[in-house]
C-alpha cells in the first residue's frame, strides 16, 4: 500500500537535505514538547482557573498571525534556511520566560513562552513550505505533507511522552535544560541541511524580488478551498483543544495533572497516526470532496463529546481523544497538501502564510467565544454549543467552494 509514510521514506532516501531537516525539527519538537509539559503541569499545580486555562490556548495561537507575516516577508529577502535558523535562535532565548516563571511563580511569564512559540511557529511555516516546494518534485509533495504532520505531532508525542514520565521525577528546570540542548542540536542540523540543499528546478523568482500578490477574487475555486481548509479545522477544533485542561479538571478534580498529560499524549498519537492511514493517490481527491472533510470533523466532535461522561475511565477517555485527532489530522494533511499542490513556487510562501494567519484568527475567535460561553455554561456546555455551530458554518463554506 503506497501510503504517505512510504512516500516520505522514498523522499528521504533521495534528499540528504530533507533527512537533516527532519532531524532538526524532531529535535526541536522534542524540546518544545517538554516545555509544553512544564507549562501545563505548572498551571495545573498552581490551581489556575478554568477560564485562564482556556485563554492559555489563545496565547498559544494568536501570535502566530504576526509570526506568519514576518516569516512571509523574510522569505522574500533571505534564504528559507536563514529564516528557520533565526527562529531557532529566538526559540532558545525564549526559554528565559519559563525560567522566570519558575523563579517568580509568574503565570504571566508562562503565558509569554506560549506566545513566543506561537510567534516563531508562524514565522517558520512559510519558510518550511517554501523549502518543500522548491526542493521536492510535484510527485514528492505527499511526502512533505507527511513530514509536516510528523513535525506537528512529534512536538507533543516525543516531548510529552518523555515529559509525562519525567515531570514528577525531575525538576522543571532540568526539563528546560533538555529543551535548550534540543535547540542547539537543531541549529547544527539546519546548517547541515542548508549546505546539502539542491532544488530540482529553478526558482520562479529571485530572492529579494517580491512575488506576485494573491487576490481572493482571482483565485481558482480549488485554491480558495485549499486556503479555507485549515481555518475550518481550527474553527471546529479550537473549542475542544482549548477546553482540554478544563475538562480534565472537571473529570478528575483531585488529579487534573495526572489526567491532562496522558490526554495530551493521546492527542498527539492521533495527530501522528491520522495522516499515515492515507494513500498518497487519495490526497487530490480528498482535497476536493466535502464528504471526507465533514465526516472527519464530525468524528472529532463525537469523540470529544463523550469525554466528559467518562469520569474515572482514563484509558477510555484517552482512546476517544486518540480517535478524535486521527480524524482531525486527516483534515490537516489534506489541507496542507492542497496548499502545496494548488499554488506555484512564486506564491507558496504567501499562500501558506495566509492559511496560517486565517487558521490563527479562526482558532482565536472561537477560543474567545468558548471562554465566554464556558463562564456561563461550563466547559461541556461550551464545547457542544460552540463546536456544533462551527461545524454548521464549515459545512456551508464547504458547499460554497466545492470544486
Wavefront OBJ file of the C-alpha trace (Angstrom):
o trace
v 0.000 0.000 0.000
v 1.535 3.298 -1.134
v 0.828 5.359 1.983
v 2.143 8.798 2.859
v 4.727 7.124 5.078
v 6.095 5.183 2.093
v 6.208 8.416 0.106
v 8.166 10.076 2.908
v 10.705 7.237 3.102
v 11.229 7.499 -0.642
v 11.854 11.244 -0.477
v 14.219 10.841 2.483
v 16.275 8.320 0.518
v 16.681 10.760 -2.380
v 17.318 14.026 -0.491
v 20.076 14.367 2.095
v 18.934 17.903 2.993
v 15.485 16.540 3.822
v 16.991 13.994 6.216
v 18.895 16.731 8.088
v 15.834 19.000 8.087
v 13.659 16.210 9.507
v 16.147 15.517 12.291
v 16.379 19.239 13.088
v 12.639 19.601 13.550
v 12.304 16.384 15.514
v 14.974 17.671 17.908
v 13.164 20.991 18.271
v 9.827 19.263 18.668
v 11.204 17.094 21.453
v 12.286 20.173 23.397
v 9.106 22.110 22.722
v 7.049 19.181 23.946
v 8.994 19.167 27.209
v 8.267 22.874 27.606
v 4.572 22.188 26.998
v 4.601 19.650 29.829
v 6.245 22.197 32.149
v 3.728 24.848 31.068
v 0.611 22.724 31.555
v 1.908 20.991 34.663
v 2.738 24.243 36.452
v -0.593 25.847 35.547
v -2.473 22.862 36.970
v -0.189 22.575 40.010
v -0.815 26.251 40.748
v -4.607 25.628 40.606
v -5.130 28.070 37.764
v -8.781 28.822 36.989
v -10.571 27.032 34.159
v -11.160 30.325 32.317
v -7.455 31.141 32.333
v -6.610 27.624 31.172
v -8.950 28.162 28.241
v -7.428 31.555 27.428
v -3.965 29.984 27.558
v -4.884 28.340 24.257
v -5.433 31.842 22.851
v -1.936 32.890 23.904
v -0.620 29.765 22.179
v -2.228 30.613 18.831
v -2.853 34.321 18.198
v 0.813 35.479 17.991
v 1.205 33.097 15.060
v -0.618 35.724 12.988
v 2.222 38.231 13.349
v 4.769 35.434 13.003
v 3.463 34.308 9.634
v 3.519 37.882 8.318
v 7.104 38.234 9.456
v 8.101 34.874 8.000
v 6.425 35.665 4.678
v 8.346 38.955 4.362
v 11.650 37.391 5.399
v 11.271 34.658 2.771
v 11.222 37.377 0.108
v 14.624 38.665 1.219
v 16.512 35.749 2.730
v 17.033 32.027 2.293
v 14.333 29.900 3.967
v 17.102 28.183 5.913
v 18.228 31.550 7.289
v 14.660 32.237 8.451
v 14.471 28.856 10.188
v 17.829 29.398 11.915
v 16.732 32.812 13.219
v 13.548 31.220 14.556
v 15.556 28.522 16.357
v 17.879 31.081 17.977
v 14.871 33.114 19.128
v 13.263 29.940 20.495
v 16.378 29.212 22.530
v 16.309 32.727 24.007
v 12.580 32.363 24.761
v 13.404 29.711 27.360
v 14.208 32.628 29.671
v 10.441 33.087 30.144
v 9.706 29.711 31.794
v 12.840 30.133 33.913
v 11.469 33.485 35.100
v 8.090 31.854 35.733
v 9.709 29.240 37.966
v 11.714 31.837 39.890
v 8.917 34.370 40.399
v 5.925 31.948 40.386
v 4.546 34.004 37.474
v 1.638 32.821 35.336
v 2.233 35.784 33.004
v 5.747 34.549 32.197
v 4.355 31.099 31.402
v 1.860 32.631 29.000
v 4.686 34.587 27.350
v 6.553 31.423 26.420
v 3.369 30.136 24.773
v 3.116 33.372 22.825
v 6.741 33.182 21.696
v 6.315 29.601 20.494
v 3.241 30.631 18.506
v 5.101 33.612 17.011
v 8.067 31.510 15.946
v 5.865 28.690 14.667
v 4.055 31.147 12.416
v 7.386 32.564 11.276
v 8.756 29.122 10.364
v 5.698 27.863 8.473
v 6.121 29.883 5.216
v 9.848 29.093 5.134
v 9.247 25.379 5.622
v 6.533 25.264 2.962
v 8.734 27.189 0.526
v 11.579 24.722 1.096
v 9.301 21.798 0.305
v 8.004 23.459 -2.846
v 11.496 24.367 -4.064
v 13.294 21.178 -3.069
v 10.755 18.481 -3.958
v 9.168 17.491 -7.233
v 5.400 17.579 -7.708
v 5.231 13.809 -7.241
v 7.065 14.101 -3.909
v 4.692 16.665 -2.356
v 2.716 13.978 -0.443
v 5.998 13.258 1.383
v 6.094 16.887 2.504
v 2.537 16.568 3.757
v 3.505 13.531 5.818
v 6.610 15.235 7.198
v 4.654 18.339 8.235
v 2.272 16.126 10.172
v 5.111 14.250 11.838
v 6.703 17.561 12.849
v 3.343 18.790 14.109
v 2.693 15.644 16.135
v 6.185 14.912 17.415
v 6.287 18.171 19.369
v 3.970 16.663 21.922
v 4.319 12.985 21.037
v 8.044 12.830 21.810
v 8.298 15.721 24.242
v 5.146 14.916 26.146
v 5.887 11.204 26.186
v 9.233 11.873 27.868
v 7.891 14.800 29.871
v 4.946 12.892 31.342
v 7.329 10.213 32.583
v 9.845 12.708 33.986
v 7.635 15.529 35.268
v 7.122 14.038 38.710
v 10.681 12.676 38.872
v 12.886 15.656 37.934
v 12.610 19.403 38.377
v 11.094 21.602 35.638
v 14.478 23.292 35.317
v 16.039 20.021 34.165
v 13.338 19.604 31.515
v 14.037 23.140 30.275
v 17.750 22.309 30.077
v 16.902 19.382 27.800
v 14.880 21.809 25.679
v 17.874 24.145 25.348
v 20.056 21.209 24.250
v 17.483 20.262 21.607
v 17.574 23.785 20.151
v 21.374 23.632 19.929
v 21.229 20.295 18.115
v 18.560 21.598 15.752
v 20.677 24.623 14.818
v 23.578 22.371 13.836
v 21.339 20.162 11.696
v 19.765 23.146 9.943
v 23.227 24.339 8.951
v 23.992 20.895 7.525
v 20.647 20.808 5.695
v 21.308 24.214 4.154
v 24.675 23.050 2.875
v 23.172 19.953 1.267
v 20.099 21.642 -0.265
v 19.635 21.429 -4.025
v 16.407 22.378 -5.830
v 15.309 20.039 -8.666
v 14.223 23.023 -10.729
v 14.970 26.733 -10.829
v 13.151 29.112 -8.542
v 10.258 31.026 -10.030
v 11.676 34.298 -8.717
v 14.947 35.543 -7.366
v 15.238 36.195 -3.657
v 14.690 39.852 -2.945
v 12.117 40.188 -5.744
v 8.558 40.393 -4.367
v 6.348 37.603 -5.728
v 3.016 38.437 -7.336
v 0.393 39.199 -4.692
v -2.529 36.814 -4.247
v -6.002 38.297 -4.655
v -9.069 36.374 -3.474
v -11.214 37.306 -6.469
v -8.611 35.978 -8.914
v -8.078 32.637 -7.191
v -9.489 29.418 -8.602
v -12.136 27.571 -6.534
v -9.628 24.823 -5.678
v -7.183 27.425 -4.366
v -9.855 29.127 -2.263
v -10.874 25.782 -0.827
v -7.253 24.933 -0.010
v -6.810 28.213 1.870
v -10.013 27.686 3.868
v -9.472 24.078 4.958
v -7.038 24.749 7.824
v -9.095 27.675 9.203
v -12.143 25.381 9.076
v -10.275 22.773 11.107
v -9.267 25.444 13.626
v -12.857 26.651 13.990
v -14.128 23.193 14.882
v -11.088 22.032 16.832
v -10.174 25.114 18.887
v -13.072 24.835 21.385
v -12.247 21.201 22.173
v -8.490 21.684 22.383
v -8.694 24.863 24.453
v -11.069 23.157 26.890
v -8.949 20.003 27.294
v -7.257 21.096 30.576
v -10.572 22.370 31.948
v -12.261 19.087 31.014
v -9.510 17.253 32.884
v -10.250 19.368 35.950
v -13.963 18.578 35.607
v -13.455 14.820 35.148
v -10.790 14.400 37.844
v -10.657 17.396 40.230
v -8.299 15.596 42.608
v -5.707 14.702 39.953
v -6.189 17.011 36.970
v -2.495 16.981 36.082
v -2.355 13.181 36.148
v -5.257 13.023 33.687
v -4.480 16.010 31.425
v -0.950 14.962 30.486
v -1.920 11.439 29.274
v -4.804 13.002 27.324
v -2.307 15.369 25.709
v -0.140 12.394 24.763
v -3.146 10.551 23.270
v -3.949 13.684 21.272
v -0.509 13.687 19.682
v -0.589 9.966 18.940
v -3.769 10.581 16.964
v -2.190 13.541 15.196
v 0.687 11.333 14.113
v -1.326 8.281 13.050
v -4.166 10.010 11.175
v -2.274 11.056 8.019
v -0.362 7.780 7.878
v -3.634 5.992 7.086
v -3.953 7.847 3.778
v -2.642 6.717 0.405
v -0.798 9.438 -1.470
v -3.033 8.909 -4.523
v -6.078 9.797 -2.388
v -4.939 13.294 -1.449
v -6.028 15.177 -4.619
v -9.465 13.503 -4.495
v -9.962 14.136 -0.789
v -8.929 17.770 -1.196
v -11.935 18.326 -3.461
v -14.516 16.283 -1.522
v -16.843 17.514 1.209
v -17.616 14.038 2.487
v -14.162 13.344 3.925
v -13.916 16.850 5.418
v -17.284 16.825 7.181
v -17.064 13.153 8.194
v -13.704 13.629 9.899
v -14.803 16.792 11.684
v -17.979 15.064 12.866
v -15.988 12.117 14.220
v -13.726 14.594 16.005
v -16.680 16.269 17.733
v -18.411 12.999 18.633
v -15.249 11.572 20.178
v -14.610 14.703 22.244
v -18.294 14.900 23.114
v -18.265 11.679 25.142
v -15.108 12.524 27.123
v -16.937 14.492 29.877
v -19.025 11.385 30.640
v -16.013 9.122 31.170
v -15.312 10.043 34.774
v -12.880 7.523 36.249
v -12.292 5.867 32.872
v -8.957 7.402 31.910
v -7.998 4.755 29.369
v -11.283 5.069 27.506
v -11.068 8.874 27.592
v -7.572 8.685 26.113
v -8.896 6.378 23.389
v -11.581 8.882 22.458
v -9.032 11.697 22.266
v -6.847 9.491 20.055
v -9.741 8.775 17.658
v -10.679 12.464 17.562
v -7.212 13.521 16.455
v -6.783 10.729 13.954
v -9.791 12.276 12.234
v -8.720 15.916 12.646
v -5.239 15.331 11.279
v -6.560 13.651 8.173
v -8.136 17.039 7.508
v -4.829 18.734 8.378
v -2.947 16.508 5.919
v -5.438 17.152 3.135
v -5.346 20.906 3.831
v -1.548 21.190 3.784
v -1.353 19.103 0.611
v -3.958 21.345 -1.042
v -1.799 24.416 -0.497
v 1.361 22.725 -1.781
v -0.467 21.263 -4.765
v -2.542 24.228 -5.943
v -0.054 27.121 -5.604
v 3.107 27.775 -7.594
v 6.545 28.281 -6.047
v 6.362 32.054 -6.550
v 3.263 32.360 -4.348
v 3.599 29.406 -1.976
v 5.079 31.427 0.921
v 2.252 33.964 0.739
v -0.401 31.254 0.365
v 0.882 29.231 3.317
v 1.235 32.436 5.351
v -2.370 33.385 4.618
v -3.627 29.920 5.539
v -1.647 30.037 8.785
v -2.969 33.524 9.683
v -6.548 32.622 8.871
v -6.132 29.482 10.940
v -4.861 31.582 13.862
v -7.714 34.088 13.527
v -10.278 31.317 13.320
v -8.848 29.496 16.325
v -8.518 32.707 18.349
v -12.066 33.870 17.630
v -13.627 30.549 18.524
v -11.415 30.252 21.605
v -12.603 33.664 22.837
v -16.209 32.680 22.213
v -15.618 29.383 24.011
v -14.116 31.129 27.043
v -17.119 33.458 27.281
v -19.642 30.653 26.879
v -17.745 28.415 29.336
v -18.135 31.066 32.036
v -21.929 30.667 31.757
v -22.495 27.078 30.608
v -19.383 25.303 31.863
v -16.725 23.528 29.811
v -19.009 20.793 28.473
v -21.859 23.115 27.512
v -19.435 25.497 25.792
v -17.941 22.684 23.764
v -21.286 21.401 22.485
v -22.586 24.869 21.665
v -19.550 26.458 20.012
v -18.200 23.421 18.166
v -21.649 22.500 16.864
v -22.153 25.983 15.437
v -18.643 25.890 13.939
v -19.376 22.599 12.155
v -22.517 24.059 10.582
v -20.526 27.085 9.384
v -17.822 24.854 7.906
v -20.452 22.801 6.057
v -21.856 25.972 4.485
v -18.407 27.135 3.343
v -17.518 23.679 2.017
v -20.625 23.652 -0.154
v -19.951 27.211 -1.305
v -16.426 26.454 -2.507
v -16.871 22.879 -3.650
v -14.821 22.144 -6.746
l 1 2 3 4 5 6 7 8 9 10 11 12 13 14 15 16 17 18 19 20 21 22 23 24 25 26 27 28 29 30 31 32 33 34 35 36 37 38 39 40 41 42 43 44 45 46 47 48 49 50 51 52 53 54 55 56 57 58 59 60 61 62 63 64 65 66 67 68 69 70 71 72 73 74 75 76 77 78 79 80 81 82 83 84 85 86 87 88 89 90 91 92 93 94 95 96 97 98 99 100 101 102 103 104 105 106 107 108 109 110 111 112 113 114 115 116 117 118 119 120 121 122 123 124 125 126 127 128 129 130 131 132 133 134 135 136 137 138 139 140 141 142 143 144 145 146 147 148 149 150 151 152 153 154 155 156 157 158 159 160 161 162 163 164 165 166 167 168 169 170 171 172 173 174 175 176 177 178 179 180 181 182 183 184 185 186 187 188 189 190 191 192 193 194 195 196 197 198 199 200 201 202 203 204 205 206 207 208 209 210 211 212 213 214 215 216 217 218 219 220 221 222 223 224 225 226 227 228 229 230 231 232 233 234 235 236 237 238 239 240 241 242 243 244 245 246 247 248 249 250 251 252 253 254 255 256 257 258 259 260 261 262 263 264 265 266 267 268 269 270 271 272 273 274 275 276 277 278 279 280 281 282 283 284 285 286 287 288 289 290 291 292 293 294 295 296 297 298 299 300 301 302 303 304 305 306 307 308 309 310 311 312 313 314 315 316 317 318 319 320 321 322 323 324 325 326 327 328 329 330 331 332 333 334 335 336 337 338 339 340 341 342 343 344 345 346 347 348 349 350 351 352 353 354 355 356 357 358 359 360 361 362 363 364 365 366 367 368 369 370 371 372 373 374 375 376 377 378 379 380 381 382 383 384 385 386 387 388 389 390 391 392 393 394 395 396 397 398 399 400 401 402 403
